[in-house]
Amino acid sequence: MIEHLKRLFSGPEPQREKPDHQQLAVAATALMVQLSRIDRDQDERELQTIVDCAVASLHVTRQEAQAILQEALDHADDATSLYEFTGMINDQFDQDAKQVLLENIWRVAFADGRIDKYEEHLIRRMAELLHLNHREYMQARHRAEAAG
């Protein structure tokens, strides 16, 4: 009864604004940027792969993808947690879209020709935060490896 009264007098819950397509593209790109930075050796091939993946799967132009990449790079040090990106993605992407994103993340990891142990650990963490199971994680890896 008391909880009901508290809810009644607290007013309506604030409505969360639905992110637009640009915000989702920034969130997805930010995850790829975080991966490219984890081994402390951000490679130009990784950055080019991020742009290519954004154009192919996020339905943005190459110019938009490069601007989004630059924005993500500029704010990469400000990111406090992967949750701020994965939360938005989980709210808006279906399982298939999240698998495509994870496959793109793997492509960034493979872009420099090697998978660092920190990269693999971060990708596993991202998969968990995106609510992808081990099978989906491995499928994304195999598809990215075969494409590379």
Buried (B, 14 or more C-beta within 10 A) or exposed (E): EEEEEEEEEEEEEEEEEEBEEBEBBBBBBBBBBBBBBBBEEBBEEBBBBBBBBBBEBBEBEEEBBBBBBEBBBEEBEEBEEBEEBBEBBEEBBEEEBBBBBBBBBBBBBBBBEEBBEEBBEBBBEBBBBBEBEEEBBEBBBEBBBEEE
